[in-house]
Amino acid sequence: MSDTDLTEPSEPYDLDAYLDRIGFKGERRADLATLRGVHLAHALSLPFENLDPVRGTAPSLAPADLMAKMIHGRRGGYCYEHDILLRLALEALGFRVAQLAARVVVGARTPESRPRTHAMLRVEVAGEPLPYLADVGFGAPGALLLPVPLVTGTEFEGAGRRHRLVRLPHDGPLELWELQVRDPRGGPGEGAWTGQYAFTQEPFAAPDLEVFNWFVGTHPRSPFTRRPYLQRTTADRHLSLDGALFTETRADGTVTGRTLAGEAEARRVVEEEFGIEVPEGVTLLS
């Protein structure tokens, strides 16, 4: 057993630079309007990408490195990077925040068939009766754009997307929640809802995220080490690059896609459409 200290280092974090990068101009208060505004601004500004794992490296989760990469550089990140940046901002603004971990259930037989590899946040807001689920790092067209209160039986509309939380039966002592999204292309009724991830409200610490990050960023069976996987959300569309498949999803659910012809086109798409500078040592299409 290693006694290595994986607690989060005390390193520079620049709230002004973060808020400027995401274009947030609202009031800096620990209230619901600020939480919603920062969450949406982040989701629409910083792309999701896994180019570090593609070149064989788990990205650093140190605050100074995240700032250098995603705030001062032309890069994005995946769930741990995004939600740590958001957590640091919310804590600096005065919110009480806990780091949660989830099992991605998209395509899974059961939640238990997947490890906890996704990170999100539980945020307490002064004056609000319930904590909120915040998550700017789920790389999918149906990801949360706005935080939602941790309550079941309610459908939430957020920037054109619909989500709800349900409780799943399981054997553990804590309640198991599932975040679901409604497919805009689906018909009315329950069949249009799709589970995204399942979680309990147990808080996880920085060393836990370091272990998750190392596994997801380096393990040969991880989908993030095998091929580029990029996502970018704007006010009216969602862009995705999965290997050589470039897909655009419009707000009305219309989907178009094409296969990129080669490395040169892939690099142009990544830089022009996603706003990401491809780092040295990365081959996008093998």
N, C-alpha and C positions, 0 to 999 in steps of 0.2 A: 504493500500500500504506500502511495506517495504522500508525503506531507507538504507538497508544494502549495503555497498560498495562492489561491485563484480568486481572492476577493478583489473587487473592482478597485483599481488604483485611483488615487486622488490626482487627477490631471486636469488641464485647462478645459473648460467648457464655456463657449461664448454664446450666450442666449441672443444677444443682438445680431450676431452673424447668422445664427440659425433662423431667426424670424425674418431677417432680410432675405435669406436664400429662398424661403418658402413664400415670401410675399405677404406675410401677415401684417396688417396695419391696425388691428383692433386694439381694444383696451387690454392691458396686461393685468388681469385680475383672475383669481382662482374661482371663477364662476362658470356656469354652464355655457354661456355665450362664448367665452374665451376657449373653453375645451372644444366646442364644436368648430369654432373658427380655425384654431390651430390644427385640429385633426384634418379638416377638409383641405386646408392650404397645403399641408404636408403631402396628403394623398395625391393632390393634383400637381405637385412640383417635383418630387423626387422619385425617379424610376426604380423599379425592382430589377435586380440583375445578379447573376452568379458567376461573373467572369473570373473572380479569384479562385473558386473551386475548380473551374474549368482548367485553369493552369496548375492545379495541384496544391493550392494553398487555402487553408481556412482563413477567412478575413479576421483581422484584429478587431476585438470589441472594445478596446481602450477608447475612452471618450476623445482624446486628442487625435487618435488615428481616424475615428469616425468623422470628426470635424474636417480633417485634412482631405479625406477621400470624398465625402458626400456633400459637404458644405462649401469648402474652398476649391474642390476639384470637380471635374465633369464626370462624376461617377454616381452610381446608385448603390444598392445593397439588397440583401435578402432580409428575412423577417427579424432576425436578432439585431441587425444593424439599424433597421428602421425603427423598431419599437424601443430600443435603448435610446436612440436620439430623441424620440418623442417623450420617453419617460424623463430624461434629463431636463427637457424643456418644461414639462409640466411640474416637476418638482421645483425647478427654479421659479416658476410662477406661483408656487404656494399650494399645489395640490398634493394630496396623499395618494401615492401610487404603489401598487403591488404588481410584481411580475408574475404572470401566469404561464402555463405551458399546456399545450393541447395535442391531441391525436388527430391528424388529418383523416377525415372519413370519406373523402371523395374517392370513389372506386374501391373502397375497402369492404370486406365481408362483414366485419364487425369493428367497432372502435378498438377493441382489445387486440386486433390483429396488426395494429400499427403502434410504433413507439411514440412517445411524446417528443415531437421534433419541431412544433410550431410555438412561437412566443407571442403573447399578447399582454394587455394591461387591464387591471381593475383600478378604476379611478374613483376616489371619493370626492364629492363636490359639496361644499358647504351650502346648507339650505335645501339640498335635495334628499328625499327620503331613501333613495336606493343608490348603490354604486353603479358605475357605468363600465361597460366593456368597450375598450378602445383598442384599435388594431389597424396600423397603417402598413403592415408587412405581409399580408396574405396576397401572394401574386396570382390573381385570378380576375376575370372580368366581373365577377359578382362580389368582390371584396367590399368590406365596409368602407364607406366614404365619410360617414359620421358615426360617432359613438352611440351605443344604445344602452338603455338601462337594463340591469340584470333582473328581468322579470319575464315570466312566461304568460302566454295567453294574449299577447299583443303583437300586432304587425306594425313594423316601423318603416316609414319611407324616409330615405336619406339621399338627397341629390340624385333622385331618379332610380334608386335601387331599393328593393324591399327585402327586409330581413325579419326573422323572428327567432326567439329562443324557446326550445322545448327541453323537458327533462327526460332522460333516458333511464330505463331500469338497469341497475347493476348491483354488484355485491359489496361495493365499498361503503365506508361510513359517511362519505361526503356525497352530496348531490352531484349527479353527472348531467351537465348541460350540453346541448348541441346548438350551434349557430347554423341556421338554415337561410338560404337565399331563394327568392322566387324568380324563376326564369321568365323574362318578359315575353318570350316566344311561346310559353306554355299556356294552356287553357285555364279556366277557373277551377278552383277546388284544390284538394290536397296534393294531387299529382304534380303540380307545378313547383313544389318545394323540394329543394335538394340540400342535404346536409353538407356543411363545409368542414367543421371540426368539432370535437367533443372535449370537454374540459371540466375540471373541478376548480373550486376557488382556493385551492392550496397555493400559497405563495412560493415562488422559487427564487433562489439567490443567484448572485453573479457566478459562483463556481458551477452551478447547474447549467447555466447558459454556455459557459466555456466548454463543458463536456458535450452538450448538444451540438454546439457549433463545430467542434472538432470532428464529430462523427458525420454530420451532414456535409461538411466541407471537404472531407478527405476520404471517406469510405468508398471503395470501388462500387458498391451496390447503391450508393446514394444517387438519385436522379440528377442532383445538382453537380456531380463531378463528371457526368458523361457527355453533356452537350450544353450549349448556351440556352438559357431560359430567361427571357427578358419580358417585362411588362411595363406599360406606361398608360396612365389614365389622364385624360383631359376632360374638359367640361362636356364635350359632345361625342367622345369616342374612347375606345380602349384598344391599345396596340399590344400584340404578343409576338414574340419570336421564340419558337420552340425548335431547336436545331435549325433546319433550313426552312421551316414553315412560318411564314409571316402572315399574321391574321389581324384584321381590323374588325372590331365590333362596335356598331353604332348604338346610340342611346335607345333607339327603337328596337334593338335586338337583331338588326340586320348584320350578317356576318359575311365577310369576303376574305379569301385567303389565296396565297400563291406560294410556290416553292422558289426560293432564291437560287439564282443560277450558279453562283460560285462565291469564293472568298471576297473578291473585290466588291460585289454587290452587297454581300452581308455586312461588310465594314461600313459601306456607305449608309445602309439602312440603320445600323446601330448608332452611327454618329449623327445622322440627320434626323431620323424619326424619333429615336429614343434620347438624343442629347447626351450620349455616353462616349467618352474617349476610350477606345479599346487599349488596354494596357499592353506593354511589351510582353512577349512570350505567349500570347493567346492566339490560337488558331480557331476561328469561329466555326468553320465547316471542315471536317476531316474527311 
